[in-house]
């Protein structure tokens, strides 16, 4: 605990891939890292030594607390437990927060113990994007938290600029796209054999959170126009919504080509590489689903796997794909627009191969996390050893040789 970089995470750190990757890179640089995971983790309360040392505060009792009080009660409990550890074992050198709830806890601890605070921001919100009185409270106090941070990490420039203007904080900002870590080109998994699919089938894959913002209904409807296309979905979501998607597939007569396969904990990139292309379309009605080409980890996972993607027509996705052709943009966020994009990939294997090869080249050229996190890692080292003034206030730092092009 003493002199560590303490990373706070509600639930599991690995549920946010760049949070895990950043922790690994900080530790690999020689700095001591300790991760605190808390919530109903279904594990005993103990220190777990894995690749990264972790303390897990399991709270199965939380389900007996009225729902609106569960999160505040959990935060108070974990904060008090950490306070006692700081007093008995010594305080950490840096606190890192990876979410709204974690930001509040880190801010309180930083004020009580005079510990520098770093925010690694993954999502951004408008007040009408979130529900619940406590979540609204967390959003209202964000300004105080951001003003206290030594520096902030964002996955894309527009989110950083929006929050800088909204909260008027002056610390340095670092941009690090939500990319996977560098890996060799993965060996494709034989998914047709694994799931007893026709050798003539064309496979579209999806990995990640499953919700209405990902335009699944339109993709399922589009299956009707492409008889050879099979949609393989790995991930997590509310059971009710997944059942609605399955019911829609049955109603449209495409149930045998919409396969929900649950969460995939191993061989993720190998499974994605076994697909012919990836599905990465967002409905941009929430702030966190806007302006997010470099905030989409599934977009870059497809590049790492060496396959193209069907992607949103948002301006940022369009501009990225124009500069780095790695997929096909759906011209409109409609069933017809998605279907037209699918057709260009389903009908032309050579086109898919060219885009996939280019996608892998883009990944290798700098869109992997070792490159994206290069400057934030330097900032962590300077803050740890007492040289935070090296980084200019009110400046936005980009990965090396990836400064935004002039308009």
C-alpha positions in Angstrom: 0.0 0.0 0.0 2.7 2.5 1.0 4.3 4.5 -1.9 2.2 2.5 -4.5 0.2 3.8 -7.4 -3.3 2.9 -6.1 -5.9 2.3 -8.9 -9.5 2.3 -7.9 -12.1 0.3 -9.9 -15.7 -0.5 -9.2 -16.2 -4.1 -10.3 -13.3 -5.5 -12.4 -10.4 -3.5 -13.9 -10.4 -5.8 -16.9 -13.9 -4.8 -17.9 -12.3 -1.6 -19.2 -9.5 -2.9 -21.4 -7.4 0.4 -21.5 -7.7 0.6 -17.7 -6.0 -2.8 -17.4 -3.5 -2.1 -20.1 -2.5 1.2 -18.5 -2.0 -0.5 -15.1 0.2 -3.2 -16.7 2.4 -0.7 -18.5 2.8 1.4 -15.4 3.9 -1.7 -13.5 6.2 -2.9 -16.3 7.9 0.5 -16.2 9.1 -0.3 -12.7 6.5 1.6 -10.6 4.6 -0.2 -7.8 1.0 -0.7 -8.7 -1.8 -1.9 -6.4 -5.4 -2.2 -7.8 -8.4 -2.0 -5.5 -11.5 -3.7 -7.0 -14.7 -3.4 -5.1 -18.4 -4.5 -5.3 -20.3 -7.7 -5.3 -17.3 -9.7 -6.8 -18.3 -13.1 -5.4 -14.8 -13.6 -4.0 -13.4 -13.6 -0.6 -11.9 -10.3 0.8 -8.2 -10.9 0.3 -5.2 -9.7 -1.6 -4.8 -11.6 -4.8 -1.4 -11.7 -6.5 -1.8 -12.0 -10.2 0.1 -10.2 -12.9 -0.9 -7.1 -10.9 -1.4 -7.1 -7.2 -5.0 -6.6 -6.2 -7.1 -6.0 -3.1 -10.7 -7.1 -3.6 -13.4 -5.8 -1.4 -16.3 -8.2 -1.9 -19.7 -6.9 -0.9 -22.3 -9.6 -1.3 -24.2 -7.9 1.5 -25.0 -5.0 -0.8 -27.9 -6.8 -2.4 -29.7 -6.6 0.9 -29.4 -2.8 0.9 -32.2 -0.8 -0.8 -31.1 -0.2 -4.4 -30.8 3.6 -4.3 -28.4 3.3 -1.2 -26.3 0.4 -2.5 -23.6 2.4 -4.3 -23.2 5.2 -1.6 -23.1 2.6 1.1 -20.4 0.6 -0.7 -18.3 3.7 -1.4 -18.4 4.8 2.3 -17.4 1.2 3.4 -14.5 0.9 1.0 -13.3 4.5 1.7 -13.2 3.9 5.4 -11.4 0.6 4.9 -8.8 2.3 2.8 -8.4 5.1 5.3 -7.5 2.6 8.0 -5.0 0.9 5.7 -3.4 4.2 4.9 -3.0 4.9 8.6 -1.6 1.5 9.4 0.4 0.7 6.3 1.3 4.1 4.9 -0.3 6.1 2.1 0.1 5.6 -1.6 1.9 8.1 -3.8 -0.7 8.5 -6.5 -4.4 7.7 -6.7 -6.0 6.8 -10.1 -9.7 6.8 -10.8 -11.4 5.0 -13.7 -15.1 6.0 -13.3 -17.6 8.4 -11.7 -17.9 6.5 -8.4 -14.1 6.0 -8.2 -13.5 9.7 -8.9 -15.5 10.6 -5.7 -13.7 8.1 -3.6 -10.3 9.2 -4.9 -11.1 12.9 -4.4 -12.0 12.3 -0.8 -8.9 10.2 -0.1 -6.7 12.8 -1.9 -8.0 15.6 0.2 -7.8 13.7 3.5 -4.2 12.4 2.9 -2.8 14.9 0.5 -2.2 12.4 -2.3 -2.0 13.4 -6.0 -5.0 12.4 -8.1 -5.1 11.2 -11.7 -8.3 10.7 -13.7 -8.4 8.2 -16.5 -11.7 9.2 -18.2 -13.3 6.6 -20.4 -16.9 8.0 -20.7 -18.4 11.4 -20.8 -22.0 12.3 -19.8 -24.7 14.9 -20.1 -27.0 15.2 -17.1 -29.9 13.6 -19.0 -27.7 10.6 -20.0 -27.7 9.0 -16.5 -30.5 8.0 -14.1 -30.6 8.0 -10.3 -30.1 10.7 -7.7 -26.7 9.5 -6.6 -25.4 9.2 -10.2 -26.6 12.8 -10.8 -24.8 13.9 -7.6 -21.6 12.2 -8.9 -21.9 14.1 -12.2 -22.5 17.4 -10.4 -19.3 17.2 -8.3 -17.1 16.2 -11.3 -16.0 19.8 -11.7 -14.4 19.7 -8.2 -12.7 16.4 -8.9 -11.3 17.5 -12.3 -10.0 20.7 -10.8 -8.1 18.7 -8.3 -6.5 16.3 -10.8 -2.8 16.5 -11.5 -3.5 15.4 -15.1 -6.3 13.7 -17.0 -6.3 11.0 -19.7 -9.0 10.9 -22.4 -9.4 8.5 -25.3 -10.2 11.2 -27.9 -9.7 14.9 -28.4 -13.3 16.1 -28.6 -14.2 14.6 -25.2 -11.2 16.3 -23.7 -12.1 19.7 -25.3 -15.7 19.4 -24.2 -14.8 18.6 -20.6 -12.1 21.3 -20.5 -14.7 23.9 -21.5 -17.4 22.5 -19.2 -15.3 22.3 -16.0 -12.6 24.9 -16.7 -9.8 22.7 -15.2 -6.2 23.5 -16.0 -4.2 20.3 -15.6 -2.5 18.7 -18.6 -4.5 16.4 -20.8 -3.2 13.3 -22.5 -4.9 11.6 -25.4 -4.6 7.8 -25.6 -6.8 5.9 -28.0 -8.6 2.8 -26.6 -6.5 0.4 -28.5 -5.3 -3.1 -27.5 -1.7 -3.8 -26.5 0.6 -4.9 -29.3 0.4 -8.6 -30.1 1.5 -10.6 -33.1 -1.1 -11.2 -35.7 -3.4 -13.7 -34.0 -4.0 -17.2 -35.5 -7.7 -17.3 -36.6 -9.9 -19.6 -34.7 -12.0 -22.0 -36.9 -15.4 -20.7 -36.0 -17.3 -22.6 -38.7 -16.1 -25.8 -37.2 -16.6 -24.7 -33.6 -20.3 -23.7 -34.3 -21.1 -26.1 -37.1 -21.6 -23.4 -39.8 -21.5 -23.8 -43.5 -18.1 -23.4 -45.2 -19.8 -20.9 -47.5 -21.0 -18.7 -44.7 -19.6 -15.2 -44.1 -19.0 -14.3 -40.5 -19.6 -11.0 -38.9 -18.3 -10.7 -35.3 -19.1 -8.4 -32.3 -17.4 -8.3 -28.9 -18.3 -6.0 -26.0 -21.3 -4.5 -24.2 -24.7 -5.3 -25.7 -27.2 -2.5 -25.6 -29.5 -0.3 -27.7 -26.7 2.1 -28.6 -25.0 -0.5 -30.7 -27.7 -0.8 -33.4 -28.2 -4.5 -33.1 -31.8 -4.4 -34.3 -30.7 -2.9 -37.6 -28.0 -5.5 -38.1 -30.4 -8.4 -37.4 -32.9 -6.9 -39.8 -30.2 -6.6 -42.4 -29.5 -10.4 -42.1 -32.7 -11.0 -44.1 -31.0 -9.5 -47.2 -27.8 -11.5 -46.9 -28.5 -15.2 -46.7 -24.9 -16.2 -46.3 -24.2 -13.9 -43.4 -23.9 -15.1 -39.8 -23.8 -12.7 -36.9 -21.7 -13.9 -34.0 -22.1 -11.9 -30.8 -19.9 -12.2 -27.7 -20.4 -10.0 -24.7 -22.6 -8.9 -21.8 -25.9 -7.1 -21.5 -29.2 -7.1 -19.7 -30.9 -10.5 -20.2 -34.2 -8.8 -21.1 -32.6 -6.9 -24.0 -30.7 -10.0 -25.3 -34.0 -11.9 -25.2 -35.6 -9.1 -27.3 -32.9 -9.5 -29.9 -33.3 -13.2 -30.0 -37.1 -12.8 -30.4 -36.6 -10.3 -33.2 -34.3 -12.8 -35.0 -36.9 -15.5 -34.7 -39.7 -13.2 -36.0 -37.5 -12.4 -39.1 -36.6 -16.0 -39.7 -32.8 -15.5 -39.1 -32.5 -17.0 -35.7 -30.0 -19.7 -36.9 -27.8 -16.8 -38.2 -27.9 -14.6 -35.1 -25.8 -16.4 -32.5 -25.4 -14.9 -29.0 -22.4 -16.8 -27.5 -22.1 -15.2 -24.1 -18.9 -13.7 -22.7 -15.6 -14.8 -24.1 -12.8 -14.7 -21.5 -10.0 -16.3 -23.6 -8.8 -16.3 -27.2 -10.6 -13.0 -27.9 -8.5 -11.8 -30.7 -8.2 -15.3 -32.2 -12.0 -15.6 -32.3 -12.3 -12.1 -33.8 -9.6 -13.0 -36.4 -11.8 -16.0 -37.3 -14.5 -13.7 -38.4 -14.6 -12.1 -41.9 -15.3 -8.7 -40.5 -16.4 -6.9 -37.4 -19.6 -4.9 -36.5 -18.9 -1.5 -34.9 -21.9 0.8 -35.3 -23.1 3.2 -32.7 -26.3 5.2 -32.3 -25.0 8.7 -31.3 -27.9 9.9 -29.2 -25.8 9.9 -26.0 -22.8 12.0 -25.4 -20.6 9.0 -24.7 -21.5 7.5 -28.1 -20.6 10.6 -30.1 -17.2 11.6 -31.4 -15.7 8.3 -30.5 -13.7 6.7 -33.3 -10.6 6.6 -31.1 -12.7 5.8 -28.0 -14.0 2.5 -29.4 -11.9 -0.4 -28.3 -13.8 -2.8 -30.5 -12.9 -0.7 -33.5 -9.2 -1.2 -32.8 -9.5 -4.8 -31.7 -10.7 -5.6 -35.2 -7.6 -3.9 -36.6 -5.4 -5.9 -34.2 -7.1 -9.1 -35.5 -6.5 -8.0 -39.1 -10.1 -7.8 -40.2 -12.1 -4.9 -41.5 -15.2 -3.4 -39.8 -18.6 -2.1 -40.7 -18.5 1.3 -38.9 -20.7 4.3 -38.0 -21.1 7.2 -40.4 -20.3 9.7 -37.6 -17.9 12.4 -38.9 -15.0 11.2 -36.7 -15.4 7.6 -37.9 -15.7 8.8 -41.4 -12.6 10.9 -41.2 -10.6 8.2 -39.6 -11.6 5.7 -42.2 -10.9 8.2 -45.0 -7.3 8.7 -43.8 -6.8 5.0 -42.8 -9.1 2.7 -44.9 -9.9 -0.1 -42.4 -13.6 -0.8 -43.1 -16.8 0.5 -44.6 -19.0 3.2 -43.2 -22.7 2.8 -43.1 -23.9 5.8 -45.0 -27.0 6.2 -42.9 -27.9 4.8 -39.5 -30.8 2.8 -40.9 -31.4 -0.8 -41.8 -30.8 0.1 -45.5 -27.6 1.9 -44.7 -26.2 -0.9 -42.6 -27.3 -3.5 -45.2 -25.6 -1.6 -48.0 -22.3 -1.5 -46.0 -22.6 -5.2 -45.3 -23.2 -6.0 -48.9 -19.9 -4.4 -50.0 -18.0 -6.7 -47.6 -20.1 -9.9 -48.0 -19.9 -9.8 -51.8 -16.2 -9.2 -52.2 -13.7 -11.4 -50.4 -10.7 -9.7 -52.1 -11.9 -6.3 -50.8 -12.3 -7.7 -47.3 -8.7 -9.0 -47.4 -7.3 -5.7 -48.6 -9.0 -3.8 -45.9 -8.0 -6.4 -43.3 -4.4 -6.2 -44.2 -4.5 -2.4 -44.1 -6.3 -2.5 -40.7 -3.4 -4.6 -39.3 -0.8 -2.1 -40.7 -2.7 0.8 -39.0 -2.6 -1.1 -35.7 1.1 -1.8 -36.0 1.9 1.8 -37.1 1.0 3.2 -33.7 -2.6 2.3 -32.8 -1.6 -0.1 -30.0 -1.5 0.8 -26.4 2.3 0.8 -25.9 2.4 3.7 -28.3 -0.8 5.5 -27.3 0.2 5.4 -23.6 3.8 6.5 -24.1 3.4 10.1 -22.9 0.9 9.4 -20.0 3.4 6.8 -18.8 6.1 9.5 -18.7 3.7 11.7 -16.8 3.1 9.0 -14.2 6.8 8.6 -13.8 7.4 12.3 -13.4 4.6 12.7 -10.9 5.8 9.7 -8.9 9.3 11.0 -8.7 8.3 14.6 -8.0 8.6 16.4 -11.4 5.0 17.1 -12.4 5.9 20.7 -13.5 7.6 19.2 -16.7 4.1 19.0 -18.2 2.4 22.3 -19.2 -0.9 23.3 -17.7 -3.8 23.7 -20.1 -2.0 21.7 -22.8 -3.3 18.7 -24.7 -0.6 16.0 -25.4 -1.1 13.5 -28.2 0.8 10.3 -28.9 4.1 10.8 -30.7 3.8 11.8 -34.4 0.0 11.7 -34.2 -0.8 15.3 -33.8 -4.2 16.4 -35.3 -3.9 17.5 -38.9 -4.7 21.1 -39.7 -8.3 21.6 -41.0 
